[in-house]
């Protein structure tokens, strides 16, 4: 794609985002047109599902580290990225959700059906590497965050405990209950929103909102690498697989146990409800990004603290300046979002591998009905745990994860745009021109980001 074309499409993106956001908002309004306020809230809550949990999982421990680094290093300067990545992330995730709803199959199953098998194998292997490193880093971050609250507790015991807890929830809890658990866990991110309003943080709201609306860049090598990292942690391959497969899970839970039944049940109303869910979830994700960056900018950057290596570093750095409440909220947020993100990271791998090889898959199955599917979840989570005991630096683990994602994301994005734009596959629910523009813009940006990230490391 020519440089001129890329910039022209970037200029069109805000208008496309506004159009889609307005449509999603209208669906919310239509959904809430009932008499009592309590019923309105309940109706909207029922609309939310895979989109909300996917958006929340995007702000996992690696995301928290990246956003904390951004705020500490550059203050409010890059706040505009939260607004910039919102339509890109929402557009991609809606295309994934649309593929799942319309075809009744997960993303890997669609890639296997319409593209050469080697493409899927390469993408899946990269996903496995990226996710296992990420799982390991998240387990470490949760354990360290717990030790911030309880310093005498043993790291090894905590790491094993969190591993067993997440596995038990995925394997032994029914999908109907488990999906509700994931929705409620998304509220863990509210810890970062609340932190911004603490008097001790002394948030500079004027500067925070101004930098959100007015883009600013210094174009230094370090800043470009960080921006690439932000794109990589925001538009992540595991979210593509999870979003698509969760739409299938939701329909299966309603009794549509075959592809044919799921395909026949698609309506424009269902597409609009999905859009509300996805855009709400992605807005939540990017709003939390804004609050994390702004808190670290107000507290850390303003006081000369510019070097943050882990999520626990961010919590520790906040304590002497912003007080115990900010410190505790940051620590609790790390633990809560880790409990949400690890199952989604492991589940994303399992959906991809199971669909690639035609294994029985789905969280609605019991262990004995889909042993290979749950076996992958167990292996990925245990490998992630073991990374913490093999002498691999957790920061390096995240770097390896970023490299794998940088290679996989552009390839997967091309396939997602091609599938969602194909009328033979999607029928009347094919993605619109606006979504195609957002999709190809994402491909261009993630290709540049991936190459820049890999170049910077090697």
N, C-alpha and C positions, 0 to 999 in steps of 0.2 A: 504494500500500500504506500503511495507517494506521501511525502511529508505534508504537502499542501492538503491532500485529501484527509489526512489524519487530523490536521488542525481545523478543517472545515467541519468534520464530524464532531470534534470536541466542542465547537461553537454551538452545534445543534443539541448537544446532550442536555443542557439545562432546560430547554423547552420541552424535550421529550420527557425528562424527569418530572417536570411540573405537570404535564398532561396526565402521566400515569399516577402521580401522587394525588391529583385532584380526583381521578376516577376511583382510586382506592378509598379516599376519604368519603366520597359519595356513597360507596358501598357500606362503609361504617355507619353513615347517617341513616341509610335505608334499613340497615340491620337493627338500629337502635330505635326505630319508630314504633315504640310500644309505650304504654301508659306510665308505668311506675319506673322511677330511676333505678331501683334494684334490678328490675327485669332488663333494663337497658344494659346495665353493666354485665349481667349474666349472659345476655345474648351476644355481646361483643366478645366476652371471654370464651364462649363456645366456638366462636369463629376462629379463634387463635389455636394454633396447633404446631405442625411441623415448621412453619415459617418462624414462629416465635422461638422455639428451642434451637433451631439452626442459627438464627441471628445471635442469640445469647451465647451459644457455644463458640461462635467466632471470636468472642472476647475471652478466650481461655488464658491460661497463665502466660503463654508466650506473647499473646496480644497485649496483656497488661504490662509486661516488660517493655515491649516495643513502644507503647504509648507513654509509659513513664519516662523512657529514654528521650522520647520526642519532647515532652514538656520540660524535663530537666535540662536538656542540652540547648534547646532553641526557644524556650519560653512559649509565648503564644503565637510565634511566627507561622507555624504550620497547622494552626487550628482549622484552616479552610479545607484541609484534606478530609475531615469528617463529613463535610457537605459534598465534596467532590466525589468521594467513593460511594456515597449513599445510592445514587441512581445506578451506578455501575454494578454494585453488589446486588441490589434489588432486581435489576434487569436480568442478570445471570441466574439468580436463584429462582426467579419466576419462570424462566425458560426451563430450568430443571424440573420444577414442580409441574409445569404444563406437560412435559414429556411423560412424567410418571402418571399423571391423571389420564391423559389421552390414550397412551399405549397400554397402560396397565402393567408395565414392566419397569424395572429399575434402569438406571443409566448404563451400567455394564452390559445388561442383557440387550439393550438397544444397540450399543456399539458392536457387540458380538454378532448381531443379526445383520447389520448394514455396512460394516467395515471389516477390513482384513484383521484376522485374529492377532497378528503380531502387535498391532497398534494397542489393542486392549491389554496384552500381556506386559508390554513396556510400561504403559500408564499405571497398571495395577502394581507392578513391582516398585515403581517410584513411589506410589501411594503408600505401600507397605513400609518402605524405608522411612518416609517422612513422618508417617503417623506413629510408628513405634518410637522414634526418637522424641516426638512430641509428647507421647504418653509418658515416657521416662522423665522428661522435664517437668511435666505437670504433676506427676507423683512426688517428685523432689520438692517442687514448689509448695504443694499442699502440706507435706510433712514439715518443711521449714516454717511455713506459716503457723502451723499448729504449735511448733516449738517456740514461736514468738509469744504465744499465749500461755504455754505451759513449758517453760525452759528445761525442766528436768525429764521430760518425756523422751524416750529413745527414738532416734530417726529411723532405724531399721524396723522397729516394731510398728511405727506409724506408717511407713511405706508399705509394709506387708499388709497391714490392716486396711489401708485405703484400697489396695489392690483387691483384696478378698471382698470388701464391701461392694465395690463397683461390679465385680463379677457376679456376686450373689444376686444383685438387683436385676441384672440383665438376664440371668439364666433361670432364676426361680420365681420371679415376680411376673404375673401376667401382663401382656402388652397394654391392656386397658388400664391397669393400675400404674404401670411403669410410665406410660405416656403422660399421665397426670402428674406423676412425680417430677418428670423432666420440666413440665410447664411451671410448676411451683418453684423449682430450683432456679429458673431464670431470674427470679426476684433477687438472687444473691448479688446481681450486678447493681441493684439499687443502693448497695453500700457505697459505691463510688459517687452516685448522684447525691446521696445524703451528705457525704464528706464535703462536697463543694459548698454546702450551705452552713457548715459549722462556723461560728464566729471566729474561732482560732485560725481558720484557714485564710481569712481576710481576702476573699476572692476579688480580683479586679474584673468585675463583670463588664465594664465598658471596653477594656482591652480585649477580653475574651470574645465578646460578640463582634467587635470590629474586625478582629483577625479571622473570624469565621466567615465573614462576608467579603473580605478583601484579600486575595491571594498575595503571598509574598514568598520569594525564593532568594537564597544567596548563591545557589548553584555550586557550592563547594563539593568536593568528592564525598566527604562524610555525610553531608545532607542528602545528596543524591542516593547514596547507599541506604540511608534511613528511610527515605521515601519509597524506595524499592521494597524494603522490608515491610513497610506499612501496607503497601499494595498486596504483598505476598501473604501477610497474616490476615488481611481483610477478605481477599478473594482466594480462598483456599480450596484445593481439589477435594478434600474429604467432605466438604460441605455440599459439593455437587452430587456426590453419590448418596449422602445421607438424605438430602432434601427429596430427591427423586424417589428413593425407596420408601421414605416415610409417607409419601402421598399414596403409594401402593398399599402400605400397611394400614393406613386409615380406611381405605376402601375395603380391604380384606376384613377388617374388624367389623364392618357393617354387613358381612355375609357374602361379599362378592369374591369368592375364592378362586375364580378362574379369570384369565386375561379377558375373555369374551364378555363376561359379566361386568368387569371393571370398565371396559371400553364402551359398552352400551349405556353405562350410567352417567356419562359425561354430559353436562349441560352448561349453557352460558352462565347460569346462576352459580353453578359449582365453580366455574372458572373465576367468577368475580369474588366469591368467598375466599378462594385460594389466593387471589391477588391481595385482598385485604390482609390476610394472614402473613403473607410474605413481605409486603411493604411495611407492615407494622413491625415485624420482627427485625427487618434490616434497619428501620429507623431507630429502633431501640438500641441495636448494636452500635450504630454510628453515634447516637446521642451519648452512650456510655463512653465511647472513645473520646468525645469532646470533653466530658467531665474529668476523665482521668488525666488527659493532657493539661487541662486548665488548672486542676488542683496541683499537679507537679510543677507547672509553670509559676503559679502564685506562691507556692511554698518553697520548692527546691531551687528553681532557677533564680528567683528573686533573692535568695540567700546564698548564692554562689555554689550550690550543690549541682553539679552538671554530669556526674558519672554514676549511672545506675546500671548494674549488671543483672540483677534478679528482681523479681516481684517483692521478695522479702527485704531487699535493699531499699526499695521505695518506701515500704511500711516503716522500716527502721529510721530512715532519713526524715520522715514526716514527724516522728514522735517528739523530738526535742523542740521543734518549731511550732507545729500545729497541735501538739498535745496528744494525750492518750486516746481520745475518742477517734481522731483521724487514723491513728496507728491501728486501733482495734478494728475499725471498719475496713481498712485495707486488708488486714490479715483475714478477717472473716470472709470478705469477698473472694479472696484467693481460694480458700477451702471450698466455699459453696460452688463457685464456677468450675473448679476442678472436678467436683462430683458430677457435674453436668457434662463437661467436655470429654472426659476420659471414655465414658461409654459411647459417645458419638464418634470419637476418633477410632476406637476399636470396631464399632459397628460399621463405620464407613468402609474400613478394610474388608470386613466380612461380607458385606453386601457385594462389593466389587469382585472379590474372589469367588464367592458362591455363584454369582450370576455368570461369571466368566467360564466356570467349569460345569454349569448346569446342576449344581447341588441344590437340595431343598434349602430354602432360606426364608427368614422372617422371624421377628421377635414374637409373633403370635404363636409360633410353634413351641412345643415342649422340647426339652433337651434331646430325648430319644428320637424325636421326629426329624430333627435337623442337627444331627451331631456334628457334621462337618462345619456348618455355619457357626455353631457355638464354639467348636474347637478352634476356629480362626480367632474368635474374640478372646478366648483364653490364651492362646499362643501370643497374640499381639500384646495383650496386657502384661503377661508375664515377661516377655522379652523387654518391654518398656521398663518394667520393674528392675530387671537384671542389669540394664544399662547403668543404673545408679551404683552398682557394685562391681563394675568392670574397670573402674578408674577413668571413665570417659567424663570429661568436664561437661556439666550441664549446659554451659553456654555454647560449647562446641557441638553438643547434641542438637541445639536449636539451629546452629549454623548448617549442619548437615541436613536438617529438616527443611530449612529454607532453600538449600540447593536443589533437593529432590522436588520440592513444590515448584521451584522456578523452572524446572525442566518439564514437569507434568502439566502445570496449569495451562500454558498456551495450547498444547496439543489437545487437551480435553475441551477447552473453550471452543476451539475450531469445530470439534465434533458436536458439541452442544448446539452451536448456532446452526450447523448444517441439518441436524435432526429436527430441531424445532421449527426450521424454515421450510421443511420438505412437506409439501401438501399431500404427497402420497402416503406419508407416515402420519401426519397430524390432521389431515382432513380440513374441516372448517375451522379448527382451532389452531391453525398454523400461526406462528408468531408474526406480529405486525412489522411494518417497515421500521417503526421507531425502535422496537426491540432488536431488530437486526443491526441497526446502526450502533446501539449500545453494546451489542455483543461483539461486533467487529472492532469497535473502539477498545473494548476490554482485551481482545486478542492482541491488538497492537501494543497497548500499554504493558500487558503482562509479559509479552515477548521481550520488550525493552527492559522491563524490570528484572526478568529472569536472567537475561544475558548480563546485565549490569551487576546483579548480585553474585553470579558465578564468577565473573571477571574479578570482582573485588576480593573474593576469597582465594582465588588461585593465581 
